Amino acid sequence: MTHSRFSLHFSHLPLVQKTLYTCVLCVLGVGYLFAMIYVFASHHGRDGDDALSVQDIIIAYSGSSSGTKLESALRGPMSGMLAADENIRIIDWVGQGANKEAFESEIKTIFENRCITCHNSRNPHLPSLESYDEVKLVIEEDHGMNLFTLVRVSHIHLFGLTFIFFLMGVIFLHTYLRKEWLKIVIVATPFVAIILDIASWYMTKVYEPFAWVVIGSGALMGLSFAVQFFLSIYQMWFYKLPQEVEQTFYCSVIEKSP
């Protein structure tokens, strides 16, 4: 093994480059943390339990035969947008047959005060809740995320996550690991996980146990991100290369010098 098999280590980079890499890593780290918070907030509670579970993932992508889209949203990502008593009143109204007269006299006011700021006809990305006929569309049986939404979210994730892990990988290449294959595994894992994750969204609609693959691939992405982040920061500022590796590096530099 020679040092030339590895990228230039952090210890041989100028201070300005290490500073740039650190700033990029920190911003990406905060962004990834908020992304995890968003995933939890948008999926948890769909099965009636506050924790994020496999059943929540199944309901998000495959739907639920025991409830409607509106009920799934009110028990899950939208549960914090209404007062508890208002939430219960809407769910009870749906359970009692979603009567139009009751909507006009009681429920419509809740939607006007709490929902239609975002859920209106001017926002093409969310169902409108401005009228009874529009609300009826979300009190049908919940079939999970529709195909158009899946495609839209898929291309955003494919481009966005690829860019994020490309940046992480470029920085991580400057770490030193004795086993080159291990570095290859760490760099390649998130890209494999991205494909598995997105493919499993579609597969979960057909075969619900694929929800486990959604969770597993997300965990792999998070683990790879954490390994690349902390190893890069540690070796950038606190790690000293083994003496024999340093000697090999300088010998290779001298040999290549004219």
C-alpha angles and dihedrals in degrees: 000000000000130000090241088076088069133061119258107288123242090249089066095050123098118257093248091057093049090048091052092049092049093051091049092049093048094050091046090048093053090045092051091049091054090046090056090049090051092049090052094046094048097046110029124097098026090120093049095262120105093224122087108253141172088256089058089056091048092051092046094055106020101029130223130273090205098060148022132254090256093052092047090052094046092050092043133026096358097046093101095049095073136046112262094248092050090050091052092047092055093046091048090049090053091046091052093056103278094263114204095221091053089048093054094045102040118001102045092065091056091052091047093051099039112020121026094071084081103012100065138117091262092065110072093186097063132049113259117242098184098111140028093250090054093047089052089065091064097044092065120102111300111248095172127238112353123236095253092054091047091053092047093049092042096059091045091052094044094053097036099045093043090055092047095050092043089059091045091049095049090055094041091055087076093064120099120235122167092222113059091195090061092056090049091052093049093049096044098043099079093050091053089046092052091056092045092047097051094040089052092057088066095038092052089063088059101033116019099206088071084081085082089060089052089055094041095049091047089052091050091052092049092047093050091047091051094047093049093044099049097037091050094049092044096048092041095059111009110027127092120201117243111265094243091054092050090050092049090051095051092045090054090049092051092048091053093047115104 
